[in-house]
Amino acid sequence: MKQSRLMSLVESIANVIVGYGVAVATQILIFPIFGLHTTLAQNLKMGAVFTLVSIARSYILRRLFERWR
């Protein structure tokens, strides 16, 4: 059974939402080790940018693999 484009997008978004939480938590823990000191607001904004990029990447890759199948 083929996955629809809409369901590909929904799956990618769900995956990235979980990844967003992990990414922000990781930034909060890891940045200070490297001497980077950011506020929670800055971490959330950076996470949002990476999230948008990740959604686009996941969707494009999913559609490419669906086409090749």
N, CA, C and O atoms as a GROMACS GRO file, in nm:
protein
  276
    1MET      N    1   0.084  -0.118   0.000
    1MET     CA    2   0.000   0.000   0.000
    1MET      C    3   0.089   0.125   0.000
    1MET      O    4   0.188   0.132   0.074
    2LYS      N    5   0.054   0.222  -0.082
    2LYS     CA    6   0.129   0.346  -0.090
    2LYS      C    7   0.086   0.442   0.021
    2LYS      O    8  -0.031   0.444   0.061
    3GLN      N    9   0.181   0.519   0.068
    3GLN     CA   10   0.150   0.622   0.165
    3GLN      C   11   0.118   0.750   0.089
    3GLN      O   12   0.190   0.788  -0.003
    4SER      N   13   0.010   0.817   0.127
    4SER     CA   14  -0.027   0.941   0.060
    4SER      C   15   0.071   1.052   0.097
    4SER      O   16   0.143   1.043   0.196
    5ARG      N   17   0.071   1.155   0.017
    5ARG     CA   18   0.157   1.271   0.045
    5ARG      C   19   0.121   1.333   0.179
    5ARG      O   20   0.209   1.371   0.255
    6LEU      N   21  -0.008   1.342   0.208
    6LEU     CA   22  -0.053   1.401   0.334
    6LEU      C   23  -0.003   1.319   0.452
    6LEU      O   24   0.045   1.375   0.550
    7MET      N   25  -0.015   1.188   0.443
    7MET     CA   26   0.031   1.104   0.554
    7MET      C   27   0.183   1.108   0.567
    7MET      O   28   0.236   1.095   0.677
    8SER      N   29   0.254   1.125   0.456
    8SER     CA   30   0.399   1.144   0.462
    8SER      C   31   0.432   1.269   0.542
    8SER      O   32   0.524   1.270   0.624
    9LEU      N   33   0.358   1.375   0.517
    9LEU     CA   34   0.380   1.500   0.588
    9LEU      C   35   0.346   1.484   0.736
    9LEU      O   36   0.421   1.530   0.822
   10VAL      N   37   0.234   1.420   0.766
   10VAL     CA   38   0.193   1.400   0.905
   10VAL      C   39   0.298   1.318   0.980
   10VAL      O   40   0.333   1.352   1.094
   11GLU      N   41   0.347   1.213   0.919
   11GLU     CA   42   0.450   1.130   0.981
   11GLU      C   43   0.578   1.211   1.007
   11GLU      O   44   0.638   1.201   1.114
   12SER      N   45   0.617   1.290   0.910
   12SER     CA   46   0.738   1.371   0.924
   12SER      C   47   0.723   1.472   1.037
   12SER      O   48   0.816   1.492   1.116
   13ILE      N   49   0.608   1.535   1.046
   13ILE     CA   50   0.584   1.635   1.151
   13ILE      C   51   0.586   1.569   1.289
   13ILE      O   52   0.648   1.622   1.381
   14ALA      N   53   0.520   1.454   1.303
   14ALA     CA   54   0.519   1.383   1.431
   14ALA      C   55   0.661   1.345   1.473
   14ALA      O   56   0.699   1.360   1.589
   15ASN      N   57   0.738   1.297   1.378
   15ASN     CA   58   0.877   1.259   1.406
   15ASN      C   59   0.958   1.380   1.451
   15ASN      O   60   1.039   1.370   1.543
   16VAL      N   61   0.938   1.492   1.387
   16VAL     CA   62   1.018   1.611   1.416
   16VAL      C   63   0.975   1.676   1.548
   16VAL      O   64   1.058   1.734   1.617
   17ILE      N   65   0.848   1.666   1.583
   17ILE     CA   66   0.803   1.722   1.711
   17ILE      C   67   0.877   1.654   1.826
   17ILE      O   68   0.924   1.720   1.919
   18VAL      N   69   0.887   1.523   1.819
   18VAL     CA   70   0.963   1.450   1.921
   18VAL      C   71   1.110   1.491   1.915
   18VAL      O   72   1.173   1.514   2.018
   19GLY      N   73   1.164   1.501   1.794
   19GLY     CA   74   1.302   1.542   1.777
   19GLY      C   75   1.328   1.682   1.830
   19GLY      O   76   1.437   1.710   1.880
   20TYR      N   77   1.230   1.770   1.818
   20TYR     CA   78   1.243   1.908   1.868
   20TYR      C   79   1.270   1.908   2.017
   20TYR      O   80   1.361   1.977   2.064
   21GLY      N   81   1.192   1.833   2.091
   21GLY     CA   82   1.213   1.826   2.236
   21GLY      C   83   1.349   1.771   2.271
   21GLY      O   84   1.417   1.822   2.361
   22VAL      N   85   1.389   1.667   2.201
   22VAL     CA   86   1.521   1.608   2.224
   22VAL      C   87   1.631   1.708   2.190
   22VAL      O   88   1.729   1.720   2.263
   23ALA      N   89   1.616   1.778   2.079
   23ALA     CA   90   1.717   1.874   2.035
   23ALA      C   91   1.733   1.989   2.135
   23ALA      O   92   1.846   2.025   2.170
   24VAL      N   93   1.622   2.045   2.180
   24VAL     CA   94   1.629   2.157   2.274
   24VAL      C   95   1.692   2.111   2.405
   24VAL      O   96   1.777   2.180   2.461
   25ALA      N   97   1.651   1.995   2.453
   25ALA     CA   98   1.710   1.942   2.577
   25ALA      C   99   1.860   1.919   2.560
   25ALA      O  100   1.939   1.948   2.650
   26THR      N  101   1.899   1.867   2.444
   26THR     CA  102   2.041   1.843   2.417
   26THR      C  103   2.118   1.974   2.411
   26THR      O  104   2.228   1.983   2.466
   27GLN      N  105   2.062   2.075   2.346
   27GLN     CA  106   2.127   2.206   2.339
   27GLN      C  107   2.149   2.261   2.480
   27GLN      O  108   2.257   2.311   2.511
   28ILE      N  109   2.047   2.252   2.564
   28ILE     CA  110   2.057   2.305   2.700
   28ILE      C  111   2.168   2.235   2.778
   28ILE      O  112   2.239   2.298   2.856
   29LEU      N  113   2.183   2.106   2.755
   29LEU     CA  114   2.285   2.030   2.827
   29LEU      C  115   2.425   2.042   2.767
   29LEU      O  116   2.524   2.047   2.841
   30ILE      N  117   2.434   2.048   2.635
   30ILE     CA  118   2.563   2.041   2.567
   30ILE      C  119   2.627   2.178   2.542
   30ILE      O  120   2.749   2.191   2.556
   31PHE      N  121   2.550   2.278   2.508
   31PHE     CA  122   2.608   2.408   2.475
   31PHE      C  123   2.702   2.460   2.583
   31PHE      O  124   2.812   2.506   2.550
   32PRO      N  125   2.665   2.455   2.712
   32PRO     CA  126   2.757   2.506   2.814
   32PRO      C  127   2.891   2.433   2.818
   32PRO      O  128   2.994   2.492   2.854
   33ILE      N  129   2.892   2.306   2.782
   33ILE     CA  130   3.017   2.231   2.780
   33ILE      C  131   3.115   2.293   2.680
   33ILE      O  132   3.236   2.289   2.700
   34PHE      N  133   3.061   2.350   2.572
   34PHE     CA  134   3.144   2.412   2.469
   34PHE      C  135   3.156   2.564   2.487
   34PHE      O  136   3.203   2.634   2.398
   35GLY      N  137   3.113   2.612   2.602
   35GLY     CA  138   3.126   2.754   2.631
   35GLY      C  139   3.020   2.841   2.567
   35GLY      O  140   3.035   2.963   2.560
   36LEU      N  141   2.914   2.780   2.519
   36LEU     CA  142   2.804   2.856   2.458
   36LEU      C  143   2.693   2.873   2.561
   36LEU      O  144   2.638   2.775   2.611
   37HIS      N  145   2.661   2.997   2.592
   37HIS     CA  146   2.560   3.024   2.692
   37HIS      C  147   2.442   3.094   2.626
   37HIS      O  148   2.454   3.208   2.581
   38THR      N  149   2.330   3.025   2.620
   38THR     CA  150   2.210   3.077   2.554
   38THR      C  151   2.094   3.073   2.652
   38THR      O  152   2.093   2.996   2.748
   39THR      N  153   1.996   3.158   2.625
   39THR     CA  154   1.875   3.158   2.707
   39THR      C  155   1.781   3.048   2.656
   39THR      O  156   1.799   2.994   2.547
   40LEU      N  157   1.681   3.018   2.737
   40LEU     CA  158   1.581   2.920   2.695
   40LEU      C  159   1.511   2.967   2.567
   40LEU      O  160   1.486   2.887   2.476
   41ALA      N  161   1.480   3.095   2.560
   41ALA     CA  162   1.415   3.150   2.441
   41ALA      C  163   1.502   3.130   2.317
   41ALA      O  164   1.451   3.095   2.211
   42GLN      N  165   1.631   3.153   2.330
   42GLN     CA  166   1.722   3.134   2.216
   42GLN      C  167   1.726   2.986   2.175
   42GLN      O  168   1.725   2.954   2.056
   43ASN      N  169   1.731   2.897   2.274
   43ASN     CA  170   1.730   2.754   2.243
   43ASN      C  171   1.602   2.713   2.172
   43ASN      O  172   1.606   2.634   2.078
   44LEU      N  173   1.490   2.766   2.216
   44LEU     CA  174   1.362   2.733   2.153
   44LEU      C  175   1.357   2.784   2.009
   44LEU      O  176   1.307   2.716   1.920
   45LYS      N  177   1.410   2.905   1.986
   45LYS     CA  178   1.412   2.961   1.850
   45LYS      C  179   1.503   2.882   1.758
   45LYS      O  180   1.467   2.852   1.644
   46MET      N  181   1.622   2.848   1.808
   46MET     CA  182   1.714   2.766   1.726
   46MET      C  183   1.650   2.632   1.696
   46MET      O  184   1.659   2.582   1.584
   47GLY      N  185   1.587   2.574   1.795
   47GLY     CA  186   1.518   2.446   1.775
   47GLY      C  187   1.410   2.457   1.669
   47GLY      O  188   1.390   2.365   1.590
   48ALA      N  189   1.339   2.570   1.668
   48ALA     CA  190   1.232   2.590   1.569
   48ALA      C  191   1.289   2.595   1.427
   48ALA      O  192   1.231   2.537   1.335
   49VAL      N  193   1.401   2.664   1.410
   49VAL     CA  194   1.464   2.671   1.277
   49VAL      C  195   1.506   2.532   1.231
   49VAL      O  196   1.477   2.492   1.118
   50PHE      N  197   1.574   2.457   1.320
   50PHE     CA  198   1.616   2.323   1.284
   50PHE      C  199   1.497   2.231   1.258
   50PHE      O  200   1.505   2.141   1.175
   51THR      N  201   1.388   2.255   1.329
   51THR     CA  202   1.268   2.174   1.310
   51THR      C  203   1.210   2.194   1.171
   51THR      O  204   1.174   2.098   1.104
   52LEU      N  205   1.200   2.318   1.128
   52LEU     CA  206   1.147   2.346   0.993
   52LEU      C  207   1.233   2.281   0.885
   52LEU      O  208   1.181   2.225   0.789
   53VAL      N  209   1.363   2.291   0.901
   53VAL     CA  210   1.454   2.228   0.805
   53VAL      C  211   1.435   2.076   0.807
   53VAL      O  212   1.435   2.012   0.702
   54SER      N  213   1.420   2.021   0.925
   54SER     CA  214   1.403   1.877   0.939
   54SER      C  215   1.272   1.827   0.877
   54SER      O  216   1.270   1.721   0.814
   55ILE      N  217   1.165   1.903   0.895
   55ILE     CA  218   1.036   1.865   0.833
   55ILE      C  219   1.051   1.860   0.682
   55ILE      O  220   1.009   1.763   0.618
   56ALA      N  221   1.111   1.962   0.624
   56ALA     CA  222   1.129   1.966   0.479
   56ALA      C  223   1.217   1.849   0.433
   56ALA      O  224   1.185   1.783   0.334
   57ARG      N  225   1.326   1.824   0.503
   57ARG     CA  226   1.416   1.715   0.467
   57ARG      C  227   1.345   1.581   0.474
   57ARG      O  228   1.355   1.501   0.381
   58SER      N  229   1.274   1.555   0.581
   58SER     CA  230   1.204   1.428   0.598
   58SER      C  231   1.100   1.406   0.489
   58SER      O  232   1.088   1.297   0.433
   59TYR      N  233   1.024   1.510   0.460
   59TYR     CA  234   0.919   1.500   0.360
   59TYR      C  235   0.978   1.472   0.221
   59TYR      O  236   0.930   1.384   0.150
   60ILE      N  237   1.081   1.546   0.185
   60ILE     CA  238   1.143   1.528   0.053
   60ILE      C  239   1.202   1.388   0.039
   60ILE      O  240   1.184   1.323  -0.064
   61LEU      N  241   1.273   1.343   0.142
   61LEU     CA  242   1.330   1.208   0.135
   61LEU      C  243   1.221   1.102   0.127
   61LEU      O  244   1.234   1.005   0.051
   62ARG      N  245   1.116   1.117   0.204
   62ARG     CA  246   1.006   1.020   0.201
   62ARG      C  247   0.945   1.013   0.060
   62ARG      O  248   0.920   0.904   0.009
   63ARG      N  249   0.923   1.128   0.000
   63ARG     CA  250   0.863   1.130  -0.134
   63ARG      C  251   0.958   1.069  -0.237
   63ARG      O  252   0.914   0.999  -0.328
   64LEU      N  253   1.088   1.095  -0.224
   64LEU     CA  254   1.186   1.035  -0.317
   64LEU      C  255   1.185   0.883  -0.304
   64LEU      O  256   1.183   0.812  -0.405
   65PHE      N  257   1.188   0.833  -0.183
   65PHE     CA  258   1.187   0.689  -0.165
   65PHE      C  259   1.055   0.626  -0.212
   65PHE      O  260   1.054   0.515  -0.264
   66GLU      N  261   0.946   0.699  -0.194
   66GLU     CA  262   0.817   0.648  -0.241
   66GLU      C  263   0.816   0.641  -0.395
   66GLU      O  264   0.762   0.547  -0.452
   67ARG      N  265   0.878   0.740  -0.460
   67ARG     CA  266   0.885   0.741  -0.606
   67ARG      C  267   0.972   0.626  -0.657
   67ARG      O  268   0.938   0.562  -0.757
   68TRP      N  269   1.083   0.599  -0.589
   68TRP     CA  270   1.175   0.494  -0.632
   68TRP      C  271   1.119   0.355  -0.608
   68TRP      O  272   1.162   0.259  -0.672
   69ARG      N  273   1.023   0.344  -0.517
   69ARG     CA  274   0.964   0.215  -0.486
   69ARG      C  275   0.876   0.176  -0.599
   69ARG      O  276   0.815   0.069  -0.596
   0.00000   0.00000   0.00000
